Amino acid sequence: MRGTLPGWWATPLIGALGGWLATLANWPLPWMVGSLLAVIAVRCSGWLVDEIPRGRQTGQWIVASAIGLHFTSEVMQQVLTHFGVILAGAIGTLLLGLIGIVILLRSGSDRATAFFASMPGGASEMVVLANRHQAEPARVAAAHSLRLLLVVLIVPALFTWGLPSMEPPLPAPVSWSWLALLLPAGGLLALLWRRLGQPNPWMLGPLTACAVASVAFDLHIGLPGWAGALGQWLIGCSLACHFDRPFFRSAPAFLLRILLFTLLAMFVAAALGGALGWVTTLDKASLMLGMMPGGITELCLTAEALQLSVALVTAVQVLRLFLVMFLAEPVFRLWHRRWS
């Protein structure tokens, strides 16, 4: 109706209130977790506020730019030196999907649904593949949404309260002249990435633009402190709009199995990361975080907040994403032909 407010008008206000309360409670990643829980609570009460238009993309753009600026020439040299370990970590996290496949197959899910619901890839890409192979796309989407929710709520808290407290490092200097070039460049690269049909464009486009410039020009700069909170807030508000009462009531047995799978995958990922850290000189906590079955954005934010190796976590997550995107469908077809 003309003159009425859009359905998303209250979402940023609710998210901001939740984020502010979370900062008072000293929660990990307060602006993301607080806004997420606040908007979910409001939607489950019956007031179905809508997602902020382009909110998640804008939040990813900001966060990815900040993550890309962590890639200095020294950090990139370390990543290249330990590429074999990073590849092993990425492959190890792919194998975690076997846990979910076994659990879902034993509960009666069809093969395609069990496979694509268990892959640690992007939700939208896995839903597309599920549609292509006659799976149940609603269940695949629900599985990825619930897993992401659990990772956002559990992983930052476990790492924050499980690691010894450290003095925060001095913030990197802000160069507005460089940011005026890099932020638009990241946005343009994201648009190109999306047009080419590549996964997660608003994360990988800005991240690539800022990382390449940071390494090439040895910048050692960062975004202002409020930009990180803004990105968290936008992402938390957007993630929350995937959840409401019908979501949690739909197929409760299926969602409980996804819960079990996610918790088991987190435990095994932590064990694998710890083992890789033990046999190498890399930081165990960073490897454990990088191998968690969550989204790149959320886990890299956690690494940044805890002063872990953002570049190492990002490298494992990005490499895993590409492995999933290029291998998931061929592997499923091979499995399907072999056992049909």
Secondary structure, 3 states (H helix, E strand, C coil): CCCCCCCCCCHHHHHHHHHHHHHHCCCCCHHHHHHHHHHHHHHHCCCCCCCCCCHHHHHHHHHHHHHHCCCCHHHHHHHHHCHHHHHHHHHHHHHCHHHHHHHHHHCCCCHHHHHHHHCCCCHHHHHHHHHHCCCCHHHHHHHHHHHHHHHHHHHHHHHHHHCCCCCCCCCCCCCHHHHHHHHHHHHHHHHHHHHCCCCCHHHHHHHHHHHHHHHHHCCCCCCCHHHHHHHHHHHHHHHHCCCCHHHHHCCHHHHHHHHHHHHHHHHHHHHHHHHHHHHCCCCHHHHHHHCCCCCHHHHHHHHHHCCCCHHHHHHHHHHHHHHHHHHHHHHHHHHHHHHC
